[in-house]
Each structure stands twice: as C-alpha cells, then as structure tokens.
C-alpha cells in the first residue's frame, strides 16, 4: 500500500503542471549539447564556467566511501548523478509501470529516459536554490500530514507502512520536498507570465457553445515527441520518424501504455500517458476538431503542432451537467512579501512580522498593503475580492477560513512568500455563471501554462552544464 502511495504522490505533484500536451526536454533534444568526457580534471562548461571534475566526484560521495569514475553517470552544473541514483530511479520507474500493468520498455531506453528526468530535476532544484526558493520543515510536515489524511492513515500508521515496505522515511521526505520545490518554481513562472483577460474568457465560452462540446469532457492518453525551435530539419525529421514508429507499433496491436512508456517524452510517459479529464475546448480548436469524431478506444494519426508530434487515444467521454452552484464565499485582503533573489525567506518573514506589529498597534491594513504588498492587489489595499473554495492555495485558504470577519491572521507562508490576511465579509452565493467563467479561465490558463513551463525548462536545460560520463547509459 505504501509503495502505491509513494509512487502516486510523486506523480501527483508533477501532474499539477504536467498533465499537458507540453513535455519536458528529453535525451534526443540534448545530444547535440553533450560534452565529451575529458581526461583532465578541469573542464569548462558551455557557459564558460570551469568545473573541477574530481572535486565534484569526491564531494558527491558520503564520508567513508570511495568515488570511482564509472560510478558517476552525469555531471549537472556543480552536482553529479551517480549510477546508484540512476539504478534506484530506474527500479522505481519499472515498479511503477508494472503496478499499472504496463510492460516496461527495454532497459537501455528506460535508463536514457530516466537519466534525462534526473538531469532536468537536478537543474530545476539548483535553479530554485539559486533564487532562494525552499520548503520549510513545517510546510513539509503539513503536506505529509495531508497525504496521510487522504490515505485515511494516522501519521504513525503512515510511517509504519513506509517502514514495512522498506521505504526510507528520510528519502521520502526529501523526495516530497523536492517535488514541492519544483511545483513552486513552475507556479512562480506561470504567475509572472500567464494572464487571462475577460475577452479571452468570452471567446472561449462562445467557442464552446458553437462547437456543441460545452457539456462534454474527454479522458485521453497521449504520446508526445517534442520539437524545439533550435532543432534543424534533419533532427525534426528524425523526431517525425520516431512518432511514426510509435504509431506503427500501436496499429500492430501494441498496448498504448507500453508504447507511451517507450516513446513518449511527456512527463506522464511512465503512467501510460494518461491525461486527466478535461473539456474539449481546453485542447484548442485544432485538437478538438480531430478528437471529437473518435470512438472510445480509437487513436489518431500523428498530429504535428508547434511543440512537436502527438498521438492520442480516446479512453472515455462524459456529459457534464450544468447544475446550480451555491457556495460560501469569503471577501479578504492580504499583504504579501515575496521570497526572491533579493529577499530571503527569513527577511520576508521578518518584514511581515513587523507589518503585523504595526497593524496591531493601530495602523491601517489597507494603507500598509498599498505601501508594502508585492502583488497586483496592492493598489486596492490588498483586496482580493470574493473568494470561492479552491481559489487560493491550501495554506492561505486554511488560515483565511479560520478567521472571523475583521480578524487578521498571524503570518502565513505559501509558495508565493509570506502573507497577512484579513477577512472583511462572508456570504452564501449562487455562482453558476461565475463558476462557468472560472472554469473557462482555468482552462485558458492551463493551456498557456503548458507553453510557459516548456519554455522555462528548455531555457534551464540549454543554460546548464551537463557532461555524460557513462558510455553504456
């Protein structure tokens, strides 16, 4: 039971941002940037940064253990990926596939795919560290408590189940911390670059009405072969042929999940390429036109988009009933101090504590929000308008829900920084129309976010120093 919890959880964090048509950059995209193994101890990265290989090898090994060159499979900036780490990740990937009834691809193919995942993960975590992004122990503890609750286990029972199955709790904590950091890194990028206008929402809803698919959702599986703007024509042709090879296997009767695990470059490749339920309009007009005529179980031909090559399988479809939605809403305002390259987590916390002291001493919340809050609500005194359940991240919502009108919270930490929250009003409201518009907003945001995240990952990968040291991997 714990192993399923463990694997599904790690996948779950990624699915916040990766159940998309966009894919993370994989081995085929990075071959041209691979740096040959050097015989000297010092090598220079693509960005001109000198890296001491021996120092990296020594620093990567725990005290009392000897470092052998063939134990290091890749150098990523100033960190390394060891063969033990790769073997462990490959074993986890195989176990995950087998638990889902998916036959794993050949070992070499799986190793290459998992290695690129580890490389990109390392790049993201290093970048997050450079910009001062972290997850506190209290936040991590709260997340693990929530995981235990969702699996109907007490913390003690949850720990026991992990221990029984031989899963190190310290490694489990570190894995969850890393996934939280990467999720925050992506959400930070989305928040700064993705905006949805009212006009876009109007157009989205009109498209749903005219297409006749406004009351339908689709469950899809996909295979994605990525293409980036720096690729030349021969490389793009190679990608196209790989997509056609995958399609050929499917048409010969191969299981879609197995082919996805072998060929797909999407983050969900190791879970059979299954996308969550989504409105057809969220797929965009081109894909909607292609997928609408499919019967359950049918697959598409290879479809080319600016991002790469896609193959879809329709797993299921369902009607969505448009019921009245009556909910409790909260009107609140806040002050946000962000954690950034210039403001550390401790500095941000100190600033928010000082602002809380000033408010407790009689200063006006709204006026201080105008002066100090670091988000778009500052100009309106931190007013966030009427908030429905799920509109804010869990730590913010939990703190807000505990307040009476007029009360001000203690400092609250989220992935965006440190907040003070004041509840001003509460009401019960029929939000059927608002819910429809909010669903449209989220669908548009999700589609834009896919592009933003893919570009962020591509840039991080292009800027990183990566050296492959194992020829047989």
C-alpha positions as CSV (number, residue, x, y, z in Angstrom):
1,X,0.0,0.0,0.0
2,X,2.8,2.5,0.9
3,X,4.6,1.9,-2.3
4,X,1.5,2.9,-4.3
5,X,1.1,5.9,-2.0
6,X,4.7,6.8,-2.6
7,X,4.7,6.5,-6.4
8,X,1.3,8.1,-6.9
9,X,2.2,11.0,-4.7
10,X,5.4,11.9,-6.6
11,X,3.4,11.6,-9.8
12,X,0.7,13.7,-8.3
13,X,2.8,16.7,-7.6
14,X,4.0,16.7,-11.2
15,X,0.5,16.3,-12.5
16,X,-0.3,19.8,-11.1
17,X,1.6,21.1,-14.1
18,X,2.3,18.3,-16.4
19,X,-0.9,16.6,-17.4
20,X,-0.5,18.6,-20.6
21,X,0.4,18.4,-24.2
22,X,3.8,20.1,-23.4
23,X,6.7,17.8,-22.5
24,X,9.9,18.3,-20.6
25,X,13.1,18.2,-22.7
26,X,14.5,14.7,-23.1
27,X,17.6,12.9,-24.3
28,X,17.1,13.4,-28.0
29,X,17.0,17.2,-27.6
30,X,20.2,17.3,-25.6
31,X,22.5,15.0,-27.6
32,X,24.0,17.9,-29.5
33,X,24.9,19.7,-26.3
34,X,26.6,16.7,-24.7
35,X,30.2,17.4,-23.8
36,X,32.7,14.7,-24.4
37,X,34.4,13.2,-21.3
38,X,37.6,15.0,-20.6
39,X,40.9,13.4,-19.4
40,X,41.9,16.4,-17.4
41,X,40.4,17.3,-14.0
42,X,39.1,20.7,-15.0
43,X,36.5,21.2,-17.8
44,X,34.8,24.3,-19.0
45,X,31.0,24.4,-19.4
46,X,29.1,25.8,-22.3
47,X,28.6,29.0,-20.3
48,X,32.3,29.4,-19.7
49,X,32.2,28.1,-16.1
50,X,35.1,26.0,-15.0
51,X,34.1,22.7,-13.3
52,X,36.6,20.6,-11.4
53,X,35.5,17.0,-12.1
54,X,37.5,15.3,-9.4
55,X,36.2,17.7,-6.8
56,X,32.7,17.0,-7.9
57,X,33.2,13.3,-7.7
58,X,34.7,13.5,-4.2
59,X,32.1,15.8,-2.8
60,X,29.3,13.6,-4.1
61,X,30.3,10.6,-2.1
62,X,29.4,10.2,1.6
63,X,32.4,10.0,4.1
64,X,34.0,6.6,4.2
65,X,33.1,5.7,0.6
66,X,35.4,5.8,-2.4
67,X,34.5,7.5,-5.6
68,X,35.1,5.6,-8.8
69,X,34.7,7.5,-12.1
70,X,32.4,4.8,-13.5
71,X,30.0,5.4,-10.6
72,X,29.2,8.8,-12.0
73,X,26.8,8.8,-14.9
74,X,26.4,12.6,-15.4
75,X,27.7,16.0,-14.1
76,X,25.0,18.6,-13.9
77,X,26.4,22.1,-13.2
78,X,28.1,21.6,-9.8
79,X,26.3,18.4,-8.8
80,X,26.5,14.8,-10.0
81,X,24.2,11.9,-10.7
82,X,25.5,8.6,-9.6
83,X,24.9,5.1,-11.0
84,X,23.3,4.1,-7.7
85,X,20.8,7.1,-8.1
86,X,20.1,6.1,-11.7
87,X,19.6,2.4,-10.8
88,X,17.2,3.3,-8.0
89,X,15.2,5.7,-10.2
90,X,15.0,3.1,-13.0
91,X,13.9,0.4,-10.5
92,X,11.2,2.8,-9.2
93,X,10.0,3.6,-12.7
94,X,9.9,-0.2,-13.6
95,X,7.9,-0.9,-10.4
96,X,5.5,1.9,-11.1
97,X,4.9,0.7,-14.7
98,X,4.4,-2.9,-13.5
99,X,1.9,-1.8,-10.8
100,X,-0.1,-0.2,-13.5
101,X,0.0,-3.4,-15.7
102,X,2.4,-1.7,-18.2
103,X,5.3,-3.7,-19.6
104,X,8.4,-1.6,-19.2
105,X,10.5,-0.7,-22.3
106,X,13.9,-2.2,-22.9
107,X,16.4,-1.3,-20.1
108,X,18.6,1.0,-22.3
109,X,15.6,3.0,-23.4
110,X,14.3,3.3,-19.8
111,X,17.7,4.3,-18.5
112,X,18.1,7.1,-21.0
113,X,14.6,8.4,-20.3
114,X,15.0,8.3,-16.5
115,X,18.5,9.8,-16.7
116,X,17.2,12.8,-18.6
117,X,14.4,13.2,-16.0
118,X,17.0,13.2,-13.2
119,X,19.1,15.7,-15.1
120,X,16.2,18.1,-15.6
121,X,15.1,17.6,-12.0
122,X,18.6,18.5,-10.7
123,X,18.7,21.6,-12.9
124,X,15.4,22.8,-11.5
125,X,16.3,22.2,-7.9
126,X,19.7,24.0,-8.4
127,X,17.9,27.0,-10.0
128,X,15.4,27.1,-7.2
129,X,18.2,27.1,-4.7
130,X,19.9,30.0,-6.5
131,X,16.9,32.2,-6.3
132,X,16.3,31.4,-2.7
133,X,13.3,29.1,-3.1
134,X,12.8,26.5,-0.4
135,X,10.3,24.5,1.6
136,X,10.3,24.8,5.3
137,X,10.1,21.7,7.6
138,X,6.7,22.9,8.9
139,X,5.3,23.1,5.4
140,X,6.7,19.7,4.6
141,X,5.2,18.2,7.8
142,X,1.8,19.7,6.9
143,X,2.0,18.2,3.4
144,X,2.9,14.8,4.7
145,X,0.0,15.0,7.3
146,X,-2.3,15.9,4.4
147,X,-1.0,12.8,2.4
148,X,-1.7,10.6,5.4
149,X,-5.2,12.0,5.9
150,X,-6.0,11.5,2.2
151,X,-5.0,7.9,2.5
152,X,-7.1,7.6,5.8
153,X,-4.0,6.8,7.9
154,X,-2.7,8.4,11.0
155,X,0.9,9.7,10.8
156,X,2.1,6.8,12.9
157,X,0.3,4.3,10.7
158,X,1.7,6.0,7.6
159,X,5.3,5.9,8.9
160,X,4.8,2.2,9.8
161,X,3.5,1.3,6.3
162,X,6.5,3.0,4.7
163,X,8.9,1.2,7.1
164,X,7.2,-2.2,6.4
165,X,7.8,-1.8,2.7
166,X,11.4,-0.8,3.1
167,X,10.9,2.9,2.1
168,X,13.3,5.2,3.9
169,X,11.3,8.0,5.6
170,X,14.1,10.4,5.2
171,X,14.3,9.8,1.5
172,X,10.5,10.0,1.3
173,X,10.6,13.4,3.0
174,X,13.4,14.6,0.6
175,X,11.5,13.4,-2.5
176,X,8.4,15.2,-1.4
177,X,10.3,18.4,-0.5
178,X,11.9,18.3,-4.0
179,X,8.6,17.9,-5.8
180,X,7.1,20.8,-3.8
181,X,10.0,23.0,-4.7
182,X,9.7,22.1,-8.4
183,X,6.0,22.7,-8.3
184,X,6.6,26.1,-6.7
185,X,9.2,27.0,-9.3
186,X,6.8,26.3,-12.1
187,X,3.9,28.1,-10.4
188,X,6.1,31.1,-9.9
189,X,6.9,31.2,-13.6
190,X,3.2,30.8,-14.5
191,X,2.1,33.6,-12.1
192,X,4.6,36.0,-13.6
193,X,3.9,35.3,-17.3
194,X,0.4,34.0,-17.7
195,X,-2.6,36.4,-17.8
196,X,-6.1,35.6,-18.9
197,X,-8.3,38.5,-20.0
198,X,-12.1,38.8,-19.8
199,X,-12.2,38.9,-23.6
200,X,-10.4,35.6,-23.8
201,X,-13.0,34.0,-21.5
202,X,-15.8,35.4,-23.6
203,X,-14.3,33.9,-26.8
204,X,-13.7,30.6,-25.0
205,X,-17.3,30.3,-23.9
206,X,-18.6,31.3,-27.4
207,X,-16.4,28.6,-28.9
208,X,-17.8,26.0,-26.6
209,X,-21.4,27.0,-27.5
210,X,-20.8,27.0,-31.2
211,X,-18.8,23.7,-31.2
212,X,-21.5,21.9,-29.3
213,X,-18.9,20.4,-26.9
214,X,-19.6,22.7,-24.0
215,X,-21.1,19.9,-22.0
216,X,-18.6,17.2,-22.8
217,X,-15.3,16.1,-21.2
218,X,-12.8,13.7,-22.6
219,X,-10.4,11.3,-20.9
220,X,-7.3,10.9,-23.2
221,X,-4.0,9.1,-23.3
222,X,-1.2,10.6,-25.4
223,X,2.3,10.1,-26.8
224,X,4.3,13.2,-27.3
225,X,7.6,13.6,-29.2
226,X,9.0,17.1,-28.6
227,X,10.4,19.6,-31.1
228,X,12.1,22.8,-30.1
229,X,12.8,26.0,-32.1
230,X,16.6,25.4,-32.3
231,X,16.3,22.0,-34.0
232,X,17.4,21.7,-37.6
233,X,15.4,19.9,-40.3
234,X,17.2,16.6,-40.1
235,X,16.6,16.5,-36.3
236,X,12.9,17.3,-36.8
237,X,12.6,14.6,-39.5
238,X,14.2,12.1,-37.0
239,X,11.5,13.1,-34.4
240,X,8.8,12.7,-37.0
241,X,10.0,9.2,-37.9
242,X,10.1,8.2,-34.2
243,X,6.5,9.3,-33.9
244,X,5.5,7.3,-36.9
245,X,7.4,4.3,-35.5
246,X,5.3,4.6,-32.3
247,X,2.1,4.8,-34.4
248,X,3.2,1.7,-36.3
249,X,3.5,-0.3,-33.1
250,X,0.1,0.9,-32.0
251,X,-1.5,-0.1,-35.3
252,X,0.2,-3.5,-35.0
253,X,-1.7,-4.1,-31.7
254,X,0.8,-3.0,-29.1
255,X,-0.6,-1.7,-25.8
256,X,-0.8,2.1,-25.8
257,X,0.6,2.5,-22.3
258,X,3.6,0.4,-23.2
259,X,4.3,2.4,-26.3
260,X,3.9,5.6,-24.4
261,X,6.4,4.4,-21.8
262,X,8.9,3.6,-24.6
263,X,8.5,6.6,-26.9
264,X,6.7,9.5,-25.2
265,X,8.8,12.4,-24.0
266,X,5.9,13.8,-21.8
267,X,6.3,13.7,-18.0
268,X,3.3,11.3,-17.8
269,X,5.0,8.7,-20.1
270,X,5.7,6.4,-17.1
271,X,2.0,6.4,-16.2
272,X,0.8,5.4,-19.6
273,X,0.4,8.9,-21.0
274,X,-3.0,9.3,-19.4
275,X,-4.3,12.9,-19.2
276,X,-6.9,14.0,-16.7
277,X,-10.5,14.6,-17.6
278,X,-10.6,17.9,-19.5
279,X,-13.2,19.9,-21.5
280,X,-12.6,19.5,-25.2
281,X,-12.4,23.3,-25.6
282,X,-9.3,23.3,-23.4
283,X,-7.5,21.3,-26.1
284,X,-7.8,24.1,-28.6
285,X,-9.8,24.2,-31.8
286,X,-7.3,22.1,-33.9
287,X,-7.2,19.2,-31.4
288,X,-11.0,19.5,-30.7
289,X,-11.8,19.0,-34.4
290,X,-9.5,16.0,-34.5
291,X,-10.7,14.3,-31.4
292,X,-14.5,14.9,-31.5
293,X,-15.2,12.2,-34.1
294,X,-13.3,9.5,-32.3
295,X,-15.0,6.5,-30.8
296,X,-13.8,5.2,-27.4
297,X,-10.6,3.2,-27.9
298,X,-9.7,4.8,-31.2
299,X,-6.3,6.5,-31.8
300,X,-5.4,9.5,-34.0
301,X,-2.7,9.6,-36.7
302,X,0.5,11.5,-35.8
303,X,-0.5,15.2,-35.4
304,X,2.1,17.9,-35.7
305,X,1.9,21.1,-33.6
306,X,4.5,23.9,-32.9
307,X,5.6,21.8,-29.9
308,X,6.1,18.5,-31.6
309,X,4.3,15.4,-32.7
310,X,1.3,13.9,-30.9
311,X,-0.7,10.7,-30.9
312,X,-4.0,10.5,-28.9
313,X,-6.2,7.7,-27.8
314,X,-9.7,8.4,-26.6
315,X,-10.3,6.4,-23.4
316,X,-13.7,7.8,-22.4
317,X,-16.1,10.7,-22.7
318,X,-18.8,12.0,-20.5
319,X,-21.5,14.6,-20.3
320,X,-21.1,17.4,-17.7
321,X,-24.3,18.6,-16.1
322,X,-24.7,22.3,-15.7
323,X,-26.2,22.4,-12.2
324,X,-26.7,25.5,-10.0
325,X,-23.7,26.1,-7.8
326,X,-24.3,27.7,-4.4
327,X,-21.3,28.1,-2.2
328,X,-19.9,30.1,0.8
329,X,-17.6,32.9,-0.3
330,X,-15.1,35.0,1.7
331,X,-14.0,38.5,0.9
332,X,-10.5,39.1,2.1
333,X,-7.4,41.2,1.6
334,X,-3.8,40.5,2.2
335,X,-0.3,41.8,2.3
336,X,2.3,39.7,0.5
337,X,6.1,39.8,0.9
338,X,7.7,37.6,-1.8
339,X,10.8,35.5,-1.5
340,X,13.2,36.3,-4.3
341,X,16.8,36.6,-5.3
342,X,16.9,39.9,-3.3
343,X,14.7,38.9,-0.3
344,X,15.5,35.7,1.6
345,X,12.8,33.7,3.3
346,X,13.9,34.9,6.7
347,X,14.0,38.5,5.6
348,X,10.5,38.2,4.1
349,X,9.2,36.7,7.4
350,X,10.8,39.5,9.4
351,X,9.1,42.1,7.2
352,X,5.7,40.5,7.6
353,X,6.1,40.2,11.3
354,X,7.0,43.9,11.6
355,X,3.9,44.8,9.5
356,X,1.7,42.7,11.8
357,X,3.1,44.5,14.8
358,X,2.3,47.9,13.2
359,X,-1.3,46.8,12.4
360,X,-1.7,45.5,16.0
361,X,-0.6,49.0,17.1
362,X,-3.4,50.7,15.2
363,X,-2.1,51.3,11.6
364,X,-4.5,50.7,8.7
365,X,-4.2,47.3,7.0
366,X,-5.2,48.6,3.6
367,X,-2.8,51.5,3.7
368,X,0.1,49.2,4.6
369,X,-0.9,46.9,1.8
370,X,-0.7,49.7,-0.7
371,X,2.8,50.6,0.5
372,X,4.3,47.1,1.0
373,X,2.3,44.3,-0.6
374,X,4.1,42.8,-3.6
375,X,1.3,41.6,-5.8
376,X,-1.4,43.1,-8.1
377,X,-3.8,43.7,-5.3
378,X,-1.6,46.3,-3.6
379,X,-3.2,49.3,-5.4
380,X,-6.6,48.3,-4.0
381,X,-5.3,47.9,-0.4
382,X,-4.7,44.2,-0.8
383,X,-8.4,43.5,-1.7
384,X,-8.7,40.0,-3.3
385,X,-12.4,40.3,-3.9
386,X,-14.9,37.5,-3.3
387,X,-13.0,34.1,-3.0
388,X,-14.6,30.7,-3.5
389,X,-13.3,27.5,-2.1
390,X,-10.2,26.4,-4.0
391,X,-9.4,29.9,-5.4
392,X,-6.3,30.1,-3.2
393,X,-3.6,27.7,-2.2
394,X,-4.3,25.4,0.8
395,X,-2.2,27.1,3.5
396,X,-3.8,30.5,2.6
397,X,-7.3,29.1,2.5
398,X,-6.9,27.2,5.7
399,X,-5.7,30.4,7.6
400,X,-8.4,32.5,5.9
401,X,-11.2,30.1,6.8
402,X,-10.2,30.2,10.5
403,X,-10.8,33.9,10.7
404,X,-13.9,35.8,11.7
405,X,-14.8,39.0,9.7
406,X,-12.4,41.8,10.8
407,X,-9.8,39.4,12.2
408,X,-6.2,39.4,10.9
409,X,-4.1,36.3,10.7
410,X,-0.7,35.6,12.1
411,X,2.0,35.4,9.3
412,X,1.1,32.7,6.8
413,X,3.7,31.1,4.4
414,X,2.8,29.9,1.0
415,X,4.9,29.2,-2.1
416,X,4.5,32.8,-3.0
417,X,6.0,34.2,0.2
418,X,4.7,35.5,3.5
419,X,1.1,36.8,3.9
420,X,-1.0,38.7,6.4
421,X,-4.7,38.0,5.7
422,X,-7.8,39.9,6.8
423,X,-11.3,38.7,6.3
424,X,-13.8,41.5,5.6
425,X,-17.0,39.7,4.7
426,X,-18.7,36.4,4.2
427,X,-21.7,35.4,2.1
428,X,-23.6,32.4,0.5
429,X,-23.9,33.0,-3.2
430,X,-25.2,31.3,-6.4
431,X,-22.1,31.3,-8.6
432,X,-23.3,29.3,-11.5
433,X,-22.2,31.9,-14.1
434,X,-19.1,32.8,-12.2
435,X,-18.2,29.1,-11.9
436,X,-18.6,28.7,-15.7
437,X,-16.3,31.7,-16.3
438,X,-13.8,30.5,-13.7
439,X,-13.7,27.1,-15.3
440,X,-13.0,28.8,-18.6
441,X,-10.3,30.9,-17.0
442,X,-8.6,27.9,-15.6
443,X,-8.8,26.1,-19.0
444,X,-7.2,29.0,-20.8
445,X,-4.6,29.4,-18.1
446,X,-3.7,25.7,-18.2
447,X,-3.2,25.9,-22.0
448,X,-0.9,29.0,-21.7
449,X,0.9,27.5,-18.7
450,X,1.9,24.5,-20.8
451,X,3.8,26.7,-23.2
452,X,5.4,28.8,-20.4
453,X,6.7,25.8,-18.5
454,X,8.0,24.1,-21.6
455,X,9.9,27.3,-22.5
456,X,11.3,27.6,-18.9
457,X,12.5,24.1,-18.9
458,X,14.1,24.4,-22.3
459,X,16.0,27.6,-21.2
460,X,17.2,26.0,-18.0
461,X,18.4,22.9,-19.9
462,X,20.1,25.0,-22.6
463,X,21.9,27.1,-20.0
464,X,23.0,24.2,-17.8
465,X,26.4,22.4,-18.0
466,X,25.8,18.7,-18.5
467,X,28.5,16.1,-19.0
468,X,27.7,12.4,-19.6
469,X,30.3,10.1,-18.1
470,X,28.8,6.6,-18.7
471,X,29.0,5.4,-22.3
472,X,26.7,2.4,-21.7
473,X,23.8,4.5,-20.3
